[in-house]
Amino acid sequence: MDFELKTLTPARICAEKCDALIVLVGEAAASGSDAVTTLAAGAIKSGDFESKAGKLLSAYRPQDISATRVLLAGAGDGSTKSIRTAVHAAMAALKSTNVRRVLLSLVGLPKADHESVRAAVLACADACYVYSTTKSKPVEQKLQRVVLVVSALASSRAGFDKGVGLSKGLALTREWANRPANHATPTLLGQAAKELGKLPGIKVEVLGPREVSKLGMGSFMAVARGSEEPLRFIVLRYDGGTKTEAPVVLIGKGITFDTGGISIKPAAEMDEMKYDMGGAASVLGTFRALAELQPALNVIGLIPACENMPDGRAIKPGDVVTSMSGQTIEILNTDAEGRLVLCDALTYAERFKPRAVVDIATLTGACVIALGGVRSGLFSSDDALAQSLAAAGDSSMDLCWRMPLDDEYADGLKTHFADVANVAGRAGGAITAAKFLQRFAGKFPWAHLDIAGTAWKSGAAKGSTGRPVPLLVDFLLGQVQPARPVPKKRVSSRA
């Protein structure tokens, strides 16, 4: 689906030929004598339509309007949240039709700005997303183009470009997270990363078992031992800043399927463990957005990818492994494997001398219990980093919530047989998991996003959400350093 941004007068909107015209209608009624404004005002006055966010009223071939269909969509107070709700509802209503070209008008919303435009683009992309990779008859994407109509191009362009870039990153994230595990193996994930390496500014290196063994990633290798699928350690680089600028490192948990290992999970809903690489998918999607947006900063992406399977070579409860950092780990539960692959990636990140490291993982069911599917869990050893991530969550409507990291939470990880155990008790499980990771992140500002409740939806709406790509992109864009002014040459005052 392609997007276009343009300005049109109300009269031109009425005259524009398209399959469907979506008009966002806010609480503050727009004034004018054009046919669209008159239609909206009449519908509200008669009580057939209200401007509450998400309310819809459709008309077919209305008089004096060239569009085949007109859809009035309530946008409430005109906030970005209301605009997202309105556009999503309108696009969802058109999804099963033969509409190919849509005109989406934000002209009647007096508060519409670049953030409103971004919200509209992302809502369109989200509502129209269809997974079809493993279907025998792929679903045809009939909608080809969405034209966003705004009052002023200058104030809308930045939001439009960001929205388009994000939409491509979100689509890639959802695609790979939704694929079944036999279509998203560590090897295939590495190939997907290499495809990103063809885009401007991105370089990719994919390490296999031999290279990982030489690095001494004993914890990561231990998780992969029970699977027939060879592990992959994926390194992505986006070079948009100067060579001397310290990068931000993103680490995505890439467990392409999680049976729980010897500590095997219940059979019910185990199919959803294909989403256990949601952190890895979000890193791929973020790099896809970076390639589109080309911000002036350096970013490293690290993805430790493997399966967690229960064969005869699999690690057992009670086994002790040695991590890349040299710390030994007693594995009390093989279903707490995400932290075992992430800890070696955190140690690997030290070589980049990063300004900050953020790991992203579908790590604990405990975080789902704590925060549900609304907010991701945010843990950080650095207040400034935590504040930047929380602000990015708010601005992108991809919310997170900071959780505690008191030292006392680490007491449950003590063991007689190694430097640390990989699990504590059930109480505060999301926090003790973060405390485990914190042991390996002492040499840089670090944050951990537990996205177990937000990376996918279950039930009738089962599928990847693409989160937290919007949060990560807003965070990274906020890290771009302002260009330093070039000092003027001194002019001699001597004659």
Secondary structure, DSSP 8 states (H G I E B T S, - for coil): -EEEEEE--HHHHHH---SEEEEEE-SS-----SHHHHHHHHHHHHTS---STT-EEEEES-TT--SSEEEEEE-TT--HHHHHHHHHHHHHHHTTS---EEEEE-TT-TT--HHHHHHHHHHHHHHH----TT-SS-------EEEEEES-STTTHHHHHHHHHHHHHHHHHHHHHHS-GGGS-HHHHHHHHHHHTTSTTEEEEEE-HHHHHHHT-HHHHHHHTT-SS--EEEEEEEE-S-TTS--EEEEE-EEEEE--TTS---STTGGGGGGGGHHHHHHHHHHHHHHHH--SSEEEEEEEEEEE--STTS--TT-EEE-TTS-EEE-S-TT--HHHHHHHHHHHHGGG--SEEEEEE---HHHHHHHTTTSEEEEES-HHHHHHHHHHHHHHT--EEE----GGGGGGG--SSSSEES---STTHHHHHHHHHHTT-TTS-EEEEE-TTTSEE-GGG-EE--TTHHHHHHHHHHT----------------
